Amino acid sequence: MLDFPRWKVIWLSAITAIGVFFALPSLVSIAGGKWPGALPDPEVNLGLDLAGGSHILLEADTGQVRGLRLESMEEDVRRVLREADDEVEIGDISRSNGRLSFMVQDADQVDAAREALLPLTDGAGLTGQRDWTINVVDGTRFVIVPTDAGLEQGVELAMDTATDVVRRRIDELGTREPTIIRQGDNRIVVQVPGLDDPQQLKDLLGQTAKLEFKLVDGSAAPADLAQGIAPPGSEILNFATGGQQTGPIAVRRLGGIQGDNLTDARQGYDQNGAPVVNITFNQEGGRKFAQLTTDNVNKPFAIILDGEVLSAPNINEPILGGSAQISGNFTVDSANALAISLRSGALPIDLQIVEERTVGPDLGADSIRKGLLALIVGGGAVMAFMFVTYGRFGIYADIAIVLNVLIILGIMAILGSTLTLPGIAGFVLTIGTAVDANVLINERIREERRRGRRVVQAVEVGYREAQRAILDANITNFIAGVLLFLFGSGPIRGFAIVLIIGIVTSVFTAVTLTRMWVASYLRKNRPAELNI
């Protein structure tokens, strides 16, 4: 019991000091002070309920998935039949009633067409179904229909992708510890603590940022465009200048380039000093863009964002460098917002804001004040009880409680964890579990003394025997905390983080550190009796 070598004392003291040191920046920040810039300053991130910020609920239009899958399948059908060993000639492809249909010109090529199309279908998860069905009707007409299992898989993939895109966009804003989680089948919850400009967040999340480059159809008559009549193989889009609609324009529906191959997008300025967005393609995108501009010199092409034409410059010469410039009467802020959206990727489906709540910093400050008050009152009452009941050993327990709270805060700061109001409740609960360990130890020491054991022997047996019950109780609490973290969300996870860290640190402070202090006291004073 008294055998605590110097190296062990130094090691335990150093761990404690490091934990306390990393807790200090957070304490100084909460108190409104300023931490010296020359020192490390990891701080605990405050959650939405403490720091204020924005809560937004986004809902996806999952009905778009069917249309997008049909559009993608149409392009794939044209590509594989064109690239087949013996090119398959087909008529126009019809997209109606949620299905694709087309006629094979030569009846002898029906089997070859089917063989070429089969690789475009795949299994839909573990359902045992395929994502598309391919049927031949009337001998030469193909009908391709998405299955329900395929659509469900498409919706799930689109929602996962949308969640990732939302997360990347918010990270670009430089916010700390946002909460971005799926809710149900078609909703995403976004909580951004400390965000000063919620409108910027809404504008950023409301933009799909689907970028396309398509050739302008110069054969379209203005009178037809005004009546919404597009030439075969083309579609009519709005031409937007400075956010204002200036008229319709016809662009080729297929054969363009998607913005999926972008590697970078940055706000910049053109030769006249006007804000623009400079984009860079990867190798594949650069090759496609070079091919598009090489084959269509002296023709206009449209730069399309979310279904609106931003600009339609003329291709004066091939663009071979893998980079381009998007202009459209931007401001610096709007160009920067578009660059962020393009860098983080396009949303696969539209997201609409169906709920918005803003938590003011004053409410967060009030939560912190009341939470700290509960922590101080609860902790103070427990510490007073320990001192009155166990004397010197109660003082050791009280010091361990304070160090436990500081070490938890320090570890959370190092890990970059977020502290929420339920997390403060976790602190209060941790105090109770830490005190419980010391109560078990002290009561066992009392019991051993009543049995007639000597002081040192009673303390040694008390710590050893009580430690078994302490570990059993904390292991069950630890498992519960892990389950809360894995299956919970938002505030529940915040509570679980503090609980898990607190269980580990409470064993360290309530058992290891108090044992070291008691050993030092007994070794120096050799008391014949204990007031416990």
LINTA-V546319 format. One record per helix or strand of 3 or more residues. SS is the DSSP state (a for helix, b for strand). FROM is the first residue (numbers start at 1). TO is the last residue. If there is no record, write none. Layout:
SS;FROM;TO, SS;FROM;TO
This chain:
a;6;30, a;48;51, b;53;60, a;64;82, b;94;96, b;99;104, a;107;118, b;132;137, b;141;146, a;148;172, b;179;183, b;187;193, a;198;205, b;211;216, a;222;226, b;234;241, b;244;252, a;259;261, b;262;269, b;275;281, a;283;295, b;300;305, b;308;311, b;323;326, a;332;344, b;351;359, a;361;390, a;392;415, a;421;450, a;455;487, a;491;525
